[in-house]
Amino acid sequence: MNPARVPFSRAWRARTRQRLFRHAPTDNQPVVLRHSRIYLLPTRRGLALIATLLTMLLASLNYGLALGIAITFLLTGLLAAAQLHTFRNLAGIEIAPLSAGESFAGGEIAFALALHAGSAARTSIQLATIDGPAVERGNVAAGASLTATLTRPALHRGKVALGRVTLSTDHPFGLWRGWSYVHFPLEGIVFPAPEVSAPPLPLGHGGTQTEAAGRGDDADLAGLRAYQPGDPPQRIAWKAVARGAGWFSKEFEGAGGGGPLMLSWTSLPATLDAEARLSRLTAWVLAAERAARPFALAIPGTMLPPQQGRDHRRAALTALALFDARRA
Amino acid sequence: MHWQRLFVRQSRDAAHMVPLTASQTRCIGALLLAAQLPQAPHLPIWVAAAGVLLVALRLALLRRDRARPLAPPARIPSWTLVLFAVAAAFAVRGSFGYMVGRDPSVAFLFILIAIKFLETRSRRDGTLLVCLACFLLITPFFYSQSIIAAIAALPAILLVGVALDALSTDERDPDRPYAWRAAMKRSGVMMLQGLPVALLLFVLFPRLSAPLWGLPTDFGAQTGLSDSMSPGQISELSLSDAVAFRVDFETEPPPAGQRYWRGPVFSRFDGRTWSAGLTQFGGEFAPNAAPAITYTVTLEPNFRPWLFALDLPAALPRLAAGASTGATVVLTRDQQLLLRAPVTDSVRYTQLSILRSSYPAGADEAAPNLAVGRGNPRTLAFARELREQHPDDKAYIQAILQWFNREAFVYTLAPPFLDRDPVDLFLFDERRGFCEHYASAFVVMLRAAGIPARVVTGYQGGQMNPQGGYLIVRQSDAHAWTEALIDGKWQRFDPTAAVSPSRIELGLGGAMPAGEPVPFLARLDGTWLRTVRLGWDAFNHDWRRNVVGFNYDRQRSLWRDLKLDRFAAWQIVAGLAAIVFLWGALVIGWLMWKRRRQERALVLWDDLNRRLARAGLPRQPHEGPLAFADRAATRWPQFAIAFAAIGKSYATLRYGAPAATRERDALLATLERAIEVLPAPAALRSAE
C-alpha cells in the first residue's frame, strides 16, 4: 500500500503501537536506551508499599499527625528516588546484535547481543526473549561490555527471528520494574531434524559404498596428505599434530575413491512427504560429512555441486532448512 | 503464545516465594526492632517486652543456625504461631478491657508483627513485614509528636531502605556478610534525594479541616472546655490542634501573659468535681477606667452557648451580620457572655474588653464560694496550719503560690489518675498535674482558709500569626485559673504560672518539654539550667508550631502569605504543571549537554561517518572503527595516517579500558585534529 494513502489516524495508531510494543523489528545496529523506550511500573512490592503509604497518610491526616505525614512523605520521596534510579539503571545502555546461531529443529537457537554499559554502572539487568526462559542477569561496570546469549526454542525448520527482546531491571529496592524493548532483525536458521535411523547413504558414482556411512576408522585409512584449508576438522591427523609432525589430513579408502555422492530429492521414494524427505536428506548430509565424502545436493530450486567441507555442509543444510514446500 | 505468557507469570509468582536468606532476615529483624523501640514506651510493659523479645528470639535462632551449619535449621511450627496470636489477642483484650480502639489495636499490631517475623520464610513475607514496619513507624506519634519522637524514628526510616535493598539483592552468597555500611549509605543517599519531594508534598498536600471519620472514643479527652471539671479524672489530656476561635485585633494586641479569654466559671465543688452554680443573668459591666481593646472573634462551633472575651468584657458583643436571628447575648453575674442558643455554626462578633485582673463583687457572692466539699482532709489541715502563720489574706495567697513554686510540682499533660481525695493525692503524693489540678487545689486551700474563691475556665494565650496579623486560639490553649474575693473585689490568681511560667508566656507548646517532663528538671532553679530549659522550651515551641502544628489553618495561611489564594484551582494546577515542565526541560537539556560533552568522541565519529558517506564511502553496519578506518585508508592513501589515528583513538576511547581524564582528553584531541585534517566531502570525492 502506498504509505501516503494511509489515513492519518491509522498511521498514528500504528506508530503508537510500534512505540509501545515494538512488535516489528525496526531497530538497527546499536540501540541506545533513552527515555522514549523505557517503561516504568511499580512491582508488587512497590504496589504494596504504595498501599501502605496511602493507609499511613489517611491515618495521619485523620488524626492530624504532622509527623506521621512527614514520615509518609519521606518514604514517598524514597519511592520517587527509587523510580529515578531504576530509570537511570536502564537509560544509556547501548545494545547491539552480534550473531544468530543455528540449530536442528527441536533444539535451541542462540542469539548473541552486546551490551555496553556506557557511562554508568548497571546492576541486575535481565534480558529475555518473548519465550521467556532465556534470562540472563548481570551487572556491568561503567564503560564495560557484556555479551549476552539469549536462546529461543527452534520448533520448526526455517528461520527463527530473535523477536522482541526485553531488558528489565528492578534495581534498587525492587519497588519499580523498568523495562525496554529492542527488536533487531536478527534471524537464526533451523535445519530440519535429521531422520532417526535413516537408511544408509545411497550409492556414489564410483560403486557400492554402503560401509562408508559409518565413521571411517583406521582400518580404512589410506594415508595422510598435507592439510589444505577447508579440510573437515575430523579428518585432521591429530596424532601427527601432537607428535609435532605438522598438519596432515587423513585420506580414507573409498572416501575419495567412491566418487561424489548424489543426494537427490527425486531419487527418494515417492511415498515420503516433503518434510520426511528433507529429514532424510539432512541425515544423509550429516552422514556424508562424517564419512568425509563429497556430495552433491539436488532439491527443487537448489542444486549444489559435489564438494565437501564445513561450508558446503552448511550451505546444504541451509538449503534444506529454507526449502519452500510449494516448489516441490 | 498465551500459555507461555501464563507460564512466565507463574514462574514470577514462584520467585516471590523465594526463601529469605539469613542476611535478609537479619535486616528485616533490625528494621522491626528499630520500629518497635520508639513505640514500646507507650505500651503496657508486657506487650513491649513480648514484641521485642519475639523478634530477638528469631535473630538468636539465626545465630544458632550459623553456629551449627550442619544441623537442621531451627524452626518454630506454624500452628504454634496461630496459638500465639490468639493468646496475644486475648491478653490485649484483658489488659485494655476492650479490643476495638486505637490503643489495643496498636498493641495488637505491635505483637502480631513480632509473631509474623517468627515464621517469616519467603521474600513475600519480607515485603509484608517491611510494610507493617512502615505503619508501625507512625503509631508512636499518636502519643507524642515531640522532637525526641521524631529523632527516634530516624534509624527505622533509614533501615526501611536497608531492608528493601537486602530484599532486592538476591544473588548474594549466603555465607558472605551483608555489606551493612554500603547499604546504609545507599539508603541514606536515596532518602536525601527524595527529600525535596517529601518537603514539597509536606507543605503542599492539602490537610483536612475536619477528620474523615469520627475519632475513636478512646482518642482521649480533648483539651477543650466542658461544663464541669474533675481534676484527676481525665487522666490524660491530649494535644488538640483544633481551633477554638480566631481574633483580629483592631487595637494593639495585649501581650500573651494578659490574654485570658474568659469562659465558664465554676463555684460548686463536691470534693472532686467542679461545676457551675445556678446561672444568674443580669451581670453588670465593670466601670470603664482603662482604654478598651477592640477585636473581632470568629468562634468555631463549640455546641455550648459560650462566647469568649478577654478578661473582662466591657460591653455586649456586636454580632456580625448573618448570625442567626434572635441570637441575643447576655452577661451573667460572673462576667461570662452567654448566647441564647448553642453555637452550632461559626459565629463572628466584635467585642470590647478592658484588661484588668479585678472587678467589684456583689454583696451576696461570698457565701456560695466557700464550700470545700467532702474529703481531702490533709489539704484542709495543711491550709489551716498555713493560715495560722499568715493571717493576712494576701500574704496567705502569696505563701501558697510560693509553696507551689518551691516544691517539686510538675506541669504535665499526662497527669496520674487520682482516685479518692484527688486534691490530697495531687498536693502531697503525685505533684504532677495540669492547670485544672492547680486551680482546683488552690481554690480549695483558699476556701479552707475562709477566703471565697472560684475556678474560671477559658483559654489563655493563643498563637499570633505574624503574617496574617491575627491570633489563633486553639483547644490546646484551654486553661483554668482562679478568682478570690478580697476586699470586695474578685481578683485573678493563676497558680499554674507559679509552677510553669512558660505556660502563660509561651502557651501550652512552650510549657511542655518533649514527652513527659522529668521531675528533677522541674525542681531546678539554677540560672543557666533555667536558661537552657527556656531555650529548649522555645525550640520545642517552634517545633510544635511549625512542624507538628502545620495543619489545615497554617497551610491556608501559608497560601494566603504566598498570595496563592487569589487564584482558582485550575490556575494553580496549570502553574505547577508549567513549573514541572520547565524544570524537566532544564534537567533534560542539561543532561543532553552533559552527554554530548561526555560522548564527544561519539559525536565526532558520527560526524566523520556522515562526511565519508557523502564522499562515497558509507560505513557498513557491521564495520568496526578499525576496519572502517582501514578501508578509508585504502581508498585515500594520502590520508592513511590520519585515518589510522582516527580509528585507533576512537576505538580506544569507545571500547578501551576506562582511562584517566587526561588520557581521554589527549585521545579526544588527537581524534579531533585528525578529522580536521581531512578535506570537505566534495574535495575527498574528487581526490580519489
HADDOCK unambig.tbl for C-alpha pairs under 7 A between the chains (distance, minus, plus):
assign (segid A and resid 29 and name CA) (segid B and resid 621 and name CA) 6.53 0.50 0.50
assign (segid A and resid 45 and name CA) (segid B and resid 127 and name CA) 6.30 0.50 0.50
assign (segid A and resid 49 and name CA) (segid B and resid 131 and name CA) 5.89 0.50 0.50
assign (segid A and resid 52 and name CA) (segid B and resid 131 and name CA) 6.01 0.50 0.50
assign (segid A and resid 52 and name CA) (segid B and resid 135 and name CA) 6.97 0.50 0.50
assign (segid A and resid 56 and name CA) (segid B and resid 135 and name CA) 6.15 0.50 0.50
assign (segid A and resid 61 and name CA) (segid B and resid 207 and name CA) 6.52 0.50 0.50
assign (segid A and resid 61 and name CA) (segid B and resid 208 and name CA) 6.38 0.50 0.50
assign (segid A and resid 62 and name CA) (segid B and resid 211 and name CA) 4.70 0.50 0.50
assign (segid A and resid 62 and name CA) (segid B and resid 212 and name CA) 5.81 0.50 0.50
assign (segid A and resid 63 and name CA) (segid B and resid 211 and name CA) 6.91 0.50 0.50
assign (segid A and resid 65 and name CA) (segid B and resid 141 and name CA) 6.53 0.50 0.50
assign (segid A and resid 66 and name CA) (segid B and resid 547 and name CA) 6.56 0.50 0.50
assign (segid A and resid 66 and name CA) (segid B and resid 548 and name CA) 4.84 0.50 0.50
assign (segid A and resid 66 and name CA) (segid B and resid 549 and name CA) 6.90 0.50 0.50
assign (segid A and resid 66 and name CA) (segid B and resid 550 and name CA) 6.57 0.50 0.50
assign (segid A and resid 67 and name CA) (segid B and resid 141 and name CA) 6.78 0.50 0.50
assign (segid A and resid 67 and name CA) (segid B and resid 145 and name CA) 6.55 0.50 0.50
assign (segid A and resid 67 and name CA) (segid B and resid 548 and name CA) 6.26 0.50 0.50
assign (segid A and resid 68 and name CA) (segid B and resid 138 and name CA) 4.98 0.50 0.50
assign (segid A and resid 68 and name CA) (segid B and resid 141 and name CA) 6.62 0.50 0.50
assign (segid A and resid 70 and name CA) (segid B and resid 202 and name CA) 6.17 0.50 0.50
assign (segid A and resid 73 and name CA) (segid B and resid 198 and name CA) 4.71 0.50 0.50
assign (segid A and resid 73 and name CA) (segid B and resid 201 and name CA) 6.53 0.50 0.50
assign (segid A and resid 73 and name CA) (segid B and resid 202 and name CA) 6.60 0.50 0.50
assign (segid A and resid 74 and name CA) (segid B and resid 194 and name CA) 6.91 0.50 0.50
assign (segid A and resid 74 and name CA) (segid B and resid 195 and name CA) 6.41 0.50 0.50
assign (segid A and resid 74 and name CA) (segid B and resid 198 and name CA) 4.98 0.50 0.50
assign (segid A and resid 76 and name CA) (segid B and resid 198 and name CA) 6.70 0.50 0.50
assign (segid A and resid 77 and name CA) (segid B and resid 191 and name CA) 6.80 0.50 0.50
assign (segid A and resid 77 and name CA) (segid B and resid 194 and name CA) 3.74 0.50 0.50
assign (segid A and resid 77 and name CA) (segid B and resid 195 and name CA) 5.87 0.50 0.50
assign (segid A and resid 77 and name CA) (segid B and resid 197 and name CA) 5.33 0.50 0.50
assign (segid A and resid 77 and name CA) (segid B and resid 198 and name CA) 5.14 0.50 0.50
assign (segid A and resid 78 and name CA) (segid B and resid 190 and name CA) 6.02 0.50 0.50
assign (segid A and resid 78 and name CA) (segid B and resid 191 and name CA) 5.24 0.50 0.50
assign (segid A and resid 78 and name CA) (segid B and resid 194 and name CA) 5.05 0.50 0.50
assign (segid A and resid 80 and name CA) (segid B and resid 194 and name CA) 6.37 0.50 0.50
assign (segid A and resid 81 and name CA) (segid B and resid 190 and name CA) 5.84 0.50 0.50
assign (segid A and resid 81 and name CA) (segid B and resid 193 and name CA) 6.08 0.50 0.50
assign (segid A and resid 81 and name CA) (segid B and resid 194 and name CA) 5.28 0.50 0.50
assign (segid A and resid 131 and name CA) (segid B and resid 4 and name CA) 6.69 0.50 0.50
assign (segid A and resid 132 and name CA) (segid B and resid 8 and name CA) 6.23 0.50 0.50
assign (segid A and resid 143 and name CA) (segid B and resid 658 and name CA) 6.19 0.50 0.50
assign (segid A and resid 172 and name CA) (segid B and resid 165 and name CA) 6.44 0.50 0.50
assign (segid A and resid 172 and name CA) (segid B and resid 168 and name CA) 6.85 0.50 0.50
assign (segid A and resid 173 and name CA) (segid B and resid 164 and name CA) 4.82 0.50 0.50
assign (segid A and resid 173 and name CA) (segid B and resid 165 and name CA) 4.67 0.50 0.50
assign (segid A and resid 173 and name CA) (segid B and resid 168 and name CA) 5.23 0.50 0.50
assign (segid A and resid 174 and name CA) (segid B and resid 168 and name CA) 5.24 0.50 0.50
